[in-house]
Amino acid sequence: MSGIDAHTHLDEGRFDPEVFVAGERLGINLFLCSNIGAFQPHPGLDEVKEMNSVLVGELGRHPDRLRGYCYVNPRFGKESLDDVRRNVEEHGMIGVKLWIATLADDPLCDPILEYAAEHRLIVLAHAWRKTVGRFPYESTADNIAAAARRHPDVRFLMAHLGGQPESALNSVRAVPNIAVDTSGTIIGGGEVALAVERLGIDRVVFGSDLHHIDLAANVGKVLGAGLDTDAEERVLGGTVARWLTEVIA
């Protein structure tokens, strides 16, 4: 099996090559990666552009193992879109990373999402429902669902099963252009199995949220979900491999 991790980040501006060694043992050979720097919630335009530039350097160093998501702060309008366009069309990035600079369904995101639809990009969107400690512009599954309904041709990948799988899966169930990834410390094999049951096998994909988490433990979630061999292979990379063939750079 040639697996794909659909949700990783650079660690202090680099991707640790030791991860590739661990990945080979676990059957994960390709990593889709964004760079959100020092995890500042509202980075400036120059900061975002620099983060993406650093990622371009890492993509060049590991062309057979990494693909890039362009990190974006939608609050900078046309300049944000220009940065996405440059990183997709000049540097081969395959998607967009939306974190917590603004809600996913804010109209500020519309030009970026329209571009993503045209180029069949993967839009990896953070989502987490919290009782306390929520960031002011931290999306929940409801925000992802609203954005996806407004942009039905965009391929959304909602991170962390929405941070509260029982409710989040229900929020996105009826929105077919949303898939979910398996990353998140609260996610285990039971939650992976629940996601497959509710959404179907082609809407659940493997993500680890590396670097600050163990790759083997995350693969173990999928292996422990009780899926059949075909379903397991699709979650661990088959579905994302198909998505990547559809990206238009």
C-alpha positions as CSV (number, residue, x, y, z in Angstrom):
1,M,0.0,0.0,0.0
2,S,1.2,3.5,-0.8
3,G,-0.6,5.6,1.8
4,I,-1.1,9.4,2.0
5,D,-1.3,11.6,5.1
6,A,-3.6,14.4,4.1
7,H,-3.0,16.7,7.1
8,T,0.5,17.7,8.3
9,H,2.4,20.8,9.1
10,L,6.0,22.0,9.0
11,D,7.8,22.0,12.3
12,E,9.8,25.2,12.8
13,G,10.1,25.7,9.0
14,R,11.0,22.1,8.1
15,F,9.7,18.7,7.5
16,D,11.7,16.2,9.6
17,P,13.0,13.5,7.2
18,E,12.8,10.9,10.0
19,V,9.0,11.0,9.4
20,F,9.6,9.6,6.0
21,V,11.4,6.6,7.6
22,A,8.5,6.0,10.0
23,G,6.1,6.5,7.1
24,E,7.7,3.7,5.0
25,R,7.4,1.3,7.9
26,L,3.7,2.2,8.2
27,G,2.9,2.4,4.5
28,I,2.5,6.2,4.4
29,N,4.7,7.5,1.6
30,L,3.2,11.0,0.7
31,F,2.4,13.8,3.1
32,L,0.2,16.8,2.3
33,C,1.6,19.7,4.2
34,S,0.9,23.4,5.2
35,N,3.0,25.9,7.1
36,I,1.2,27.9,9.7
37,G,4.4,29.1,11.3
38,A,4.3,29.8,15.0
39,F,0.5,29.2,15.1
40,Q,-0.4,32.9,15.3
41,P,-4.2,33.2,14.8
42,H,-4.1,36.3,12.6
43,P,-0.9,36.5,10.7
44,G,-0.2,39.5,8.4
45,L,0.0,39.2,4.7
46,D,3.8,39.3,4.6
47,E,4.0,36.6,7.3
48,V,1.7,34.3,5.4
49,K,3.6,34.8,2.1
50,E,6.9,34.0,4.0
51,M,5.3,30.8,5.5
52,N,4.3,29.7,2.0
53,S,7.7,30.6,0.7
54,V,9.4,28.4,3.3
55,L,7.0,25.6,2.4
56,V,8.0,25.9,-1.3
57,G,11.6,25.3,-0.2
58,E,10.6,22.1,1.6
59,L,8.6,20.9,-1.3
60,G,11.6,21.4,-3.5
61,R,13.8,19.4,-1.1
62,H,11.4,16.5,-0.9
63,P,9.5,16.4,-4.2
64,D,8.6,12.7,-4.0
65,R,7.3,12.9,-0.5
66,L,5.5,16.3,0.0
67,R,2.7,18.2,-1.5
68,G,1.7,21.6,-0.3
69,Y,-1.4,23.4,0.9
70,C,-1.2,27.2,0.5
71,Y,-1.9,28.8,3.9
72,V,-4.2,31.8,3.5
73,N,-5.5,34.6,5.6
74,P,-8.6,35.7,3.6
75,R,-8.8,39.1,5.3
76,F,-6.3,40.5,2.7
77,G,-8.6,40.1,-0.2
78,K,-7.1,40.2,-3.7
79,E,-3.6,40.0,-2.3
80,S,-4.5,36.7,-0.5
81,L,-6.0,35.3,-3.7
82,D,-2.9,36.4,-5.7
83,D,-0.7,34.4,-3.2
84,V,-2.8,31.3,-3.6
85,R,-2.7,31.7,-7.4
86,R,1.1,32.0,-7.4
87,N,1.6,29.0,-5.2
88,V,-0.7,26.8,-7.2
89,E,0.3,27.8,-10.7
90,E,4.0,28.4,-10.1
91,H,4.8,26.1,-7.3
92,G,2.4,23.2,-7.8
93,M,0.5,23.4,-4.5
94,I,-2.5,21.2,-4.4
95,G,-4.8,22.9,-2.0
96,V,-5.6,25.7,0.5
97,K,-5.3,25.7,4.2
98,L,-8.0,27.6,6.2
99,W,-7.2,27.9,9.9
100,I,-8.6,30.5,12.3
101,A,-8.0,33.9,10.7
102,T,-11.7,34.0,9.7
103,L,-14.7,31.7,9.7
104,A,-14.9,29.3,6.7
105,D,-18.3,30.7,5.6
106,D,-17.3,34.3,5.9
107,P,-17.8,36.0,2.4
108,L,-14.1,37.0,2.6
109,C,-13.3,33.4,1.7
110,D,-15.5,33.4,-1.4
111,P,-12.9,34.4,-4.0
112,I,-10.5,31.9,-2.7
113,L,-13.1,29.1,-2.7
114,E,-14.2,30.0,-6.2
115,Y,-10.6,29.7,-7.4
116,A,-10.3,26.4,-5.5
117,A,-13.4,25.1,-7.3
118,E,-11.9,26.1,-10.7
119,H,-8.7,24.3,-10.0
120,R,-10.1,21.3,-8.1
121,L,-8.0,22.1,-5.1
122,I,-8.4,20.4,-1.7
123,V,-9.5,22.9,0.9
124,L,-8.3,21.7,4.3
125,A,-10.4,23.6,6.8
126,H,-9.9,23.5,10.5
127,A,-13.0,22.9,12.6
128,W,-13.5,22.4,16.3
129,R,-16.4,22.9,18.6
130,K,-15.3,23.9,22.1
131,T,-17.0,24.6,25.3
132,V,-14.2,26.9,26.5
133,G,-11.1,28.3,24.9
134,R,-12.5,28.7,21.4
135,F,-10.8,31.2,19.2
136,P,-12.9,34.1,18.0
137,Y,-12.9,33.0,14.4
138,E,-12.6,29.2,14.9
139,S,-14.9,27.4,12.5
140,T,-17.2,24.6,13.6
141,A,-18.7,21.9,11.4
142,D,-21.7,24.3,10.9
143,N,-19.5,26.9,9.3
144,I,-17.9,24.3,7.0
145,A,-21.3,23.1,6.0
146,A,-22.5,26.6,5.2
147,A,-19.5,27.3,3.1
148,A,-19.8,24.0,1.3
149,R,-23.4,24.6,0.5
150,R,-22.6,28.0,-1.0
151,H,-19.7,26.4,-3.0
152,P,-20.9,23.0,-4.0
153,D,-18.0,22.5,-6.5
154,V,-15.3,22.9,-3.8
155,R,-13.8,19.8,-2.3
156,F,-13.7,20.5,1.4
157,L,-11.7,18.4,3.9
158,M,-12.9,19.2,7.4
159,A,-10.1,18.5,9.9
160,H,-10.4,16.6,13.1
161,L,-13.9,15.2,12.3
162,G,-15.0,18.7,13.4
163,G,-13.5,18.3,16.9
164,Q,-16.8,16.8,18.2
165,P,-17.6,13.9,15.9
166,E,-21.0,13.0,17.2
167,S,-22.5,16.4,16.4
168,A,-20.1,17.4,13.6
169,L,-20.8,14.4,11.4
170,N,-24.5,15.1,11.6
171,S,-23.8,18.7,10.6
172,V,-22.0,17.8,7.4
173,R,-23.7,14.5,6.5
174,A,-26.1,16.0,3.9
175,V,-23.4,18.1,2.2
176,P,-21.6,15.7,-0.2
177,N,-18.7,17.9,-1.1
178,I,-17.3,17.7,2.5
179,A,-15.0,14.9,3.5
180,V,-13.4,14.6,7.0
181,D,-9.9,13.7,8.2
182,T,-9.1,11.5,11.1
183,S,-6.6,13.8,12.9
184,G,-7.1,15.0,16.4
185,T,-6.2,13.6,19.8
186,I,-9.8,12.9,20.7
187,I,-10.3,10.7,17.7
188,G,-9.9,7.0,18.0
189,G,-10.9,3.9,16.0
190,G,-14.5,4.2,17.2
191,E,-14.8,7.7,15.8
192,V,-13.2,6.6,12.5
193,A,-15.7,3.8,12.2
194,L,-18.6,6.2,13.1
195,A,-17.5,8.6,10.3
196,V,-17.4,5.9,7.7
197,E,-20.8,4.7,8.8
198,R,-22.4,8.1,8.6
199,L,-20.6,9.6,5.6
200,G,-19.6,6.7,3.5
201,I,-16.1,5.4,2.8
202,D,-15.2,8.0,0.2
203,R,-15.7,10.9,2.6
204,V,-13.2,9.8,5.3
205,V,-9.4,10.2,4.8
206,F,-6.4,9.7,6.9
207,G,-4.7,12.7,8.5
208,S,-2.3,12.9,11.4
209,D,-1.7,16.6,12.2
210,L,2.1,16.0,12.3
211,H,4.6,17.0,13.6
212,H,3.4,17.3,17.2
213,I,1.8,13.9,17.3
214,D,2.7,10.3,16.7
215,L,2.3,8.9,13.2
216,A,2.0,5.3,14.3
217,A,-0.8,6.1,16.8
218,N,-2.7,7.9,14.0
219,V,-2.4,5.0,11.6
220,G,-3.5,2.8,14.4
221,K,-6.9,4.6,14.6
222,V,-7.7,3.5,11.1
223,L,-6.4,0.0,11.6
224,G,-8.5,-0.2,14.8
225,A,-11.7,0.9,13.1
226,G,-12.7,-2.6,11.9
227,L,-12.9,-1.6,8.3
228,D,-12.6,-4.2,5.5
229,T,-9.4,-4.2,3.4
230,D,-10.8,-2.1,0.5
231,A,-12.2,0.6,2.9
232,E,-9.0,0.7,4.9
233,E,-7.0,1.3,1.7
234,R,-9.3,4.1,0.6
235,V,-9.1,5.9,3.9
236,L,-5.3,5.5,4.1
237,G,-4.7,7.0,0.7
238,G,-6.7,5.7,-2.2
239,T,-9.3,8.5,-2.1
240,V,-6.8,11.3,-1.8
241,A,-4.7,9.8,-4.6
242,R,-7.7,10.2,-6.8
243,W,-8.3,13.7,-5.7
244,L,-4.7,14.6,-6.5
245,T,-5.1,13.5,-10.1
246,E,-7.9,16.0,-10.5
247,V,-6.0,19.1,-9.3
248,I,-5.4,21.7,-12.1
249,A,-2.2,23.7,-11.5
